[in-house]
Amino acid sequence: MIDKKCHLTKARMLLAFLLFLTALPNMIAQDACIALLKHGIYDFYRLQDTEAHSSTVKNDICSQYNMMHQQAVNGKAQASFGLFGGSIQVTSQQLDAMGSAMCKSGLSDIQSSSNLDVYRQFISETGVNAFEQCLKLNNAGLFTTTEFDEDNQDSIVVQVHYSAPPGVSAQQRVDQINIDQPNDTEPNLKVTCDGPLAIAARQNIILGSRVLAMTCRRPIIADRNNAILFKTNRVLASPVRISILTSAGAITRELEPVRIGAPPIPDLPIGSVLAFFLSPDEIKKLAPKWIPADGTNVNIPGSACKGQQLPDLRDKFVLGASPTQNVKSQDAANIGGTYNNTFPLAINNAMTEVVATEDIRDRETGRFAKMPGAPPRYLHDTITDELDASNHVHRFSVRQDFPVTIQPPPFRRLVYLVHCSQ
């Protein structure tokens, strides 16, 4: 009895596994067309900033998208939103479409298709066309998934499988793969595709329900000085169109040219200090490569600054030093100035000269020497006797502290960070 139950359990497990394998291709392709929309959004951003990192793009969109929906919950409405530091302005409708594709889990291809008119406002026509083509081929039983290397832009992975609709033959073949690049592309910059899908195309193999994949690689020029000319722009890689021709339909994927960005920042030596326009959260993300110049003693394992006390540049101006001076020492030679708001004024051994042009009267004795033709006047000082009507000199010393507020010149605060990465 036990053996019979055991065999029955194994049979059920085997049946469930076979059903899983049967459903696997559909699970892999489910809502995979959205990846083409995401790729179009990344391409849109790269037109604004060629160095835009995919995680930065996604975080920027998702933070604005979440803020927009939070505002809606709080009963507030905002007509437009700034992306990428305000360099790109999008409407709330555009941001909602972007955020749905980039940030919302469980979004279906069908839901995304309802926003096609909005996507066309900020995604290239080729990106929208690829998405529409993907939906159309899905309905015909030809399912694809696509993975782009959004940061390096040097590779694309395509997976294909076929699930015949009712009344349609399951014997569909992969006929050919075409790679279209500008005619003047040098041989060492040609795109190559390898993998089971590429082999199936060369041998006209029946596609069937199994998943066939291939990886296409595009060489990127490393030295910007060797960039090639595409139309009127210098680029590090020319555009490419990859077409997978099957008896069930054609699959097209495109890669935009890799444009030249701003000149890269040269490698910085350990201890370099730069001013940053960043928020506290953004500064935390740079650690431990960059550490705030706040006087801390670095005790981060593996840090190139470990064991050193960083300069404290908070609320301070930087004074240039001679290259022969050791600026790492924490002494008065490198740290100076004061926050005291009392301004001392000292006058030592000063002199005042009295010119005897009139009567001089001592205020204590009342004696005076009258000068001809001049009325009597008093000389108010602490000298007990001043009968000398001739020119003479008084010496005195004065010290007085004046509390004053000295305003700094016009300023803008930035955060100083120290480069501490090997």
C-alpha positions in Angstrom: 0.0 0.0 0.0 2.8 2.3 0.9 4.7 1.5 -2.4 1.5 2.2 -4.4 1.2 5.6 -2.7 4.8 6.3 -3.3 4.6 5.5 -7.0 1.5 7.6 -7.3 3.2 10.6 -5.7 6.2 10.2 -8.0 3.9 10.1 -11.0 2.2 13.3 -9.9 5.5 15.0 -9.4 6.7 13.9 -12.9 3.5 15.2 -14.4 3.8 18.5 -12.7 7.4 18.8 -13.9 6.4 18.0 -17.5 3.7 20.6 -17.3 6.2 23.1 -16.0 8.6 22.4 -18.9 5.6 22.8 -21.3 4.7 26.2 -19.8 8.3 27.4 -19.4 8.6 29.0 -22.8 5.5 31.0 -22.3 6.7 32.0 -18.8 10.0 33.2 -20.2 8.3 35.3 -22.9 5.5 36.6 -20.7 5.4 40.4 -21.0 8.9 40.4 -22.4 8.1 43.1 -24.9 8.3 45.8 -22.2 12.1 45.4 -22.3 12.0 47.0 -25.7 10.2 50.0 -24.2 12.8 50.3 -21.4 15.5 50.2 -24.0 13.8 53.0 -25.9 13.7 55.1 -22.7 17.4 54.5 -22.0 18.1 55.6 -25.6 16.1 58.8 -25.0 18.1 59.6 -21.9 21.4 59.0 -23.7 20.5 61.6 -26.2 20.6 64.1 -23.3 23.6 62.6 -21.5 25.8 60.1 -23.2 27.4 59.1 -19.9 24.1 58.3 -18.2 24.3 55.1 -16.2 21.3 52.8 -16.4 20.8 52.7 -12.6 21.0 56.5 -12.4 18.4 56.8 -15.1 16.1 54.3 -13.4 16.5 55.8 -10.0 15.8 59.3 -11.4 12.6 58.2 -13.1 11.3 56.1 -10.3 11.9 58.7 -7.6 9.9 61.3 -9.6 7.3 58.6 -10.5 6.8 57.7 -6.8 6.7 61.3 -5.8 4.0 62.1 -8.3 1.8 59.3 -7.0 2.4 60.4 -3.4 1.3 63.9 -4.4 -1.8 62.4 -5.9 -2.6 60.6 -2.6 -2.1 63.9 -0.7 -4.5 65.6 -3.1 -1.8 67.6 -4.9 -1.3 67.8 -8.6 1.8 68.8 -10.6 1.6 69.5 -14.3 5.3 68.8 -15.2 8.4 67.2 -13.6 12.1 67.7 -14.1 14.3 64.7 -14.8 18.0 64.6 -14.8 18.4 67.7 -12.6 15.7 69.5 -14.5 17.4 69.3 -17.9 14.4 67.2 -19.2 10.9 68.3 -18.6 8.1 65.8 -18.9 4.3 66.0 -18.3 2.7 63.9 -15.6 1.2 61.7 -18.3 4.6 61.0 -19.8 6.1 60.4 -16.4 3.3 58.0 -15.6 4.0 56.0 -18.8 7.8 56.0 -18.2 7.4 55.0 -14.5 4.9 52.3 -15.3 7.5 50.6 -17.7 10.6 51.3 -15.5 9.4 50.9 -12.0 6.1 49.1 -11.8 6.3 45.3 -11.3 3.7 43.1 -12.9 2.9 45.5 -15.8 1.7 43.5 -18.8 2.5 44.1 -22.4 -1.2 44.7 -23.0 -1.3 47.5 -20.4 1.8 49.1 -21.9 0.3 49.0 -25.4 -2.4 51.4 -24.2 0.3 54.1 -23.7 1.8 53.8 -27.2 0.8 57.3 -28.2 2.5 58.7 -25.1 5.6 56.6 -25.6 6.0 58.0 -29.1 6.5 61.4 -27.6 9.9 60.5 -25.9 10.9 57.1 -27.4 12.4 56.7 -30.8 10.2 55.4 -33.6 12.4 52.3 -33.9 11.8 51.5 -30.2 8.1 51.8 -30.4 8.1 49.8 -33.7 10.0 47.0 -32.0 7.5 46.9 -29.2 4.6 46.8 -31.6 6.3 44.1 -33.6 6.9 42.0 -30.5 3.2 42.1 -29.6 2.2 41.2 -33.1 4.6 38.2 -33.2 3.4 37.0 -29.8 -0.1 36.8 -31.2 1.3 34.7 -34.1 3.0 32.3 -31.6 6.6 33.7 -32.1 7.8 34.7 -28.6 11.0 36.7 -27.9 12.9 38.0 -25.0 15.6 40.6 -25.3 18.4 41.7 -23.0 20.4 44.8 -23.7 23.7 45.9 -22.0 22.4 49.4 -21.3 25.7 50.7 -19.9 28.3 49.3 -22.3 26.0 49.2 -25.3 28.1 46.5 -26.7 25.9 43.4 -26.6 22.3 42.1 -27.0 20.9 38.7 -26.2 17.8 37.4 -28.0 15.8 34.3 -27.1 13.2 32.9 -29.4 10.7 30.1 -29.2 7.6 29.2 -31.1 4.2 28.1 -29.8 1.9 27.3 -32.7 -1.6 28.8 -32.5 -4.5 26.4 -33.2 -4.6 25.3 -36.8 -1.1 26.5 -37.6 1.8 24.2 -38.3 4.4 23.9 -35.6 7.2 23.3 -38.1 8.6 26.8 -38.3 12.2 27.3 -39.3 14.8 30.0 -38.6 15.9 30.9 -42.2 18.4 33.7 -41.9 20.0 36.4 -39.7 20.9 39.7 -41.3 23.2 42.3 -39.7 23.0 45.7 -41.2 25.7 48.3 -40.5 26.9 51.3 -42.5 28.8 50.2 -45.6 32.0 51.8 -44.5 32.2 50.0 -41.2 35.7 48.6 -40.7 36.0 44.8 -40.4 37.2 45.0 -36.8 34.0 47.0 -35.8 31.6 44.5 -37.4 28.8 43.0 -35.2 28.9 39.2 -34.7 26.2 36.9 -33.5 26.8 33.5 -31.9 24.7 30.8 -30.2 22.2 28.1 -30.9 19.8 30.6 -32.6 22.6 31.7 -35.0 23.5 28.1 -35.7 19.8 27.3 -36.4 19.7 30.1 -38.9 22.8 28.8 -40.8 21.4 25.3 -40.9 17.7 26.1 -41.4 16.7 24.2 -38.3 13.1 23.8 -37.2 12.5 26.2 -34.4 9.8 24.3 -32.4 8.8 25.1 -28.9 12.4 25.0 -27.5 14.1 28.2 -26.6 16.9 29.2 -28.8 19.2 32.1 -27.9 22.1 34.0 -29.4 24.4 36.8 -28.3 25.3 39.6 -30.7 28.4 41.7 -29.8 29.3 45.1 -31.1 32.9 46.3 -30.7 33.2 49.7 -29.1 36.2 52.0 -29.9 38.1 52.5 -26.6 40.0 55.6 -27.6 37.8 58.6 -28.2 40.6 60.1 -30.4 39.9 57.2 -32.9 36.2 57.8 -33.1 34.6 57.3 -36.5 32.3 59.6 -38.4 28.6 58.7 -38.6 26.6 61.3 -40.6 27.8 64.5 -38.9 28.7 63.1 -35.6 31.8 61.3 -34.3 30.8 58.0 -32.6 32.5 55.1 -30.8 30.3 52.6 -32.5 28.0 52.8 -35.5 24.3 51.8 -35.4 23.3 48.3 -36.2 20.0 46.5 -37.2 19.8 42.8 -36.5 17.0 40.9 -38.3 16.1 37.3 -37.5 14.1 35.9 -40.4 11.8 33.0 -39.6 9.0 31.3 -41.5 6.7 32.7 -38.7 7.8 36.3 -39.1 10.8 38.6 -38.9 12.3 39.8 -35.6 14.1 43.1 -35.7 16.3 44.7 -33.0 18.3 47.9 -33.3 21.2 49.5 -31.5 21.7 53.2 -31.6 25.2 54.7 -32.3 27.5 55.1 -29.2 28.1 58.8 -29.1 31.1 60.5 -27.6 30.5 62.0 -24.1 32.3 64.6 -22.2 36.1 64.0 -21.8 36.6 61.5 -19.0 38.0 62.8 -15.7 41.6 61.6 -15.4 42.6 59.2 -12.7 42.8 61.1 -9.4 45.6 60.5 -6.9 44.7 59.4 -3.4 44.1 62.4 -1.2 42.6 64.6 -4.0 40.0 67.0 -2.6 37.1 68.1 -4.8 34.0 70.1 -4.2 30.7 68.3 -4.9 27.2 69.5 -5.6 25.5 66.5 -4.0 22.8 65.7 -1.4 23.7 63.9 1.8 22.2 60.6 0.4 24.2 60.9 -2.8 27.4 61.5 -0.8 26.7 58.3 1.2 26.6 56.3 -2.0 30.1 57.5 -3.0 31.6 56.0 0.2 34.2 54.6 0.7 35.7 55.9 -2.6 35.0 59.5 -1.6 34.9 60.5 2.1 33.7 63.9 3.4 36.6 66.2 4.5 35.2 66.6 8.0 38.3 65.9 10.1 37.4 62.2 10.7 40.0 59.5 11.4 39.5 57.0 8.6 39.1 53.4 9.9 37.4 51.8 6.8 38.9 48.4 6.0 40.6 48.5 2.6 40.5 52.3 2.3 43.6 54.0 0.9 43.1 56.7 3.5 42.9 54.2 6.5 44.8 55.5 9.5 44.8 59.1 8.4 43.0 62.1 9.8 41.3 63.9 6.9 41.3 67.7 6.8 38.2 69.4 8.3 37.1 71.8 5.6 33.6 72.5 7.0 32.9 76.2 7.1 36.5 77.0 6.0 38.2 78.6 3.1 41.2 76.8 1.6 44.5 78.6 1.6 47.2 77.5 -1.0 50.4 76.0 0.4 53.9 75.6 -1.0 54.5 72.2 -2.6 57.4 71.8 -0.2 55.1 72.1 2.8 53.7 69.0 4.5 50.0 69.8 4.5 49.1 66.5 6.3 50.4 67.7 9.6 47.7 68.9 12.0 49.5 72.0 13.3 49.3 75.8 13.2 51.3 75.8 10.0 48.3 74.3 8.2 45.4 75.3 10.4 44.7 78.9 11.3 42.3 81.8 11.5 39.7 82.5 14.1 36.0 82.7 14.6 36.4 85.5 17.2 34.1 88.5 16.5 36.1 91.0 18.6 38.4 93.3 16.6 41.3 94.7 18.8 42.6 98.2 18.1 45.9 99.1 19.7 47.8 102.4 19.4 51.1 102.3 21.2 53.6 105.2 21.8 51.5 107.5 19.7 52.3 111.2 19.6 50.3 114.4 19.4 51.9 117.7 18.8 50.6 120.9 20.5 51.2 124.1 18.5 51.3 127.1 20.9 49.1 129.6 19.0 46.9 130.5 21.9 46.7 130.6 25.6 47.2 127.3 27.4 45.5 126.8 30.7 45.9 123.9 33.0 42.6 122.6 34.2 43.7 121.9 37.7 45.8 125.0 38.6 44.0 127.4 36.4 47.3 129.0 35.3 47.7 129.9 31.8 50.0 131.7 29.4 48.1 134.1 27.2 49.2 134.4 23.6 48.8 137.8 22.1 45.6 138.3 20.2 44.0 134.9 21.2 41.3 134.1 23.8 42.1 131.7 26.7 41.4 128.0 26.1 41.8 124.9 28.2 44.0 121.9 27.3 42.2 118.9 28.7 44.8 116.2 29.5 46.2 114.6 32.6 49.4 116.5 32.7 49.5 118.4 36.0 51.3 121.4 34.7 51.4 122.9 31.2 52.8 126.4 31.4 55.0 126.0 28.4 53.4 128.1 25.7 55.8 126.9 23.1 55.3 123.9 20.8 55.5 120.6 22.6 54.6 116.8 22.3 52.4 114.5 24.4 53.0 110.7 24.3 50.2 108.2 25.1 49.1 104.5 24.5 45.6 103.3 23.9 44.1 99.8 23.5 40.4 99.2 22.9 38.5 96.0 21.8 35.6 96.6 19.4 33.0 93.8 19.0 32.3 93.7 15.3 30.6 91.3 12.8 32.8 90.6 9.8 30.7 89.2 6.9 32.3 86.9 4.4 32.3 87.7 0.7 29.5 86.3 -1.4 29.7 82.5 -1.2 28.0 79.2 -2.3 28.3 76.1 -0.1 29.6 72.9 -1.6 30.8 69.7 0.1 34.5 68.9 0.0 35.2 65.1 -0.4 38.6 63.3 -0.3 39.4 60.7 -2.9 40.3 57.5 -0.9 40.0 54.7 -3.5 42.9 52.7 -4.9 
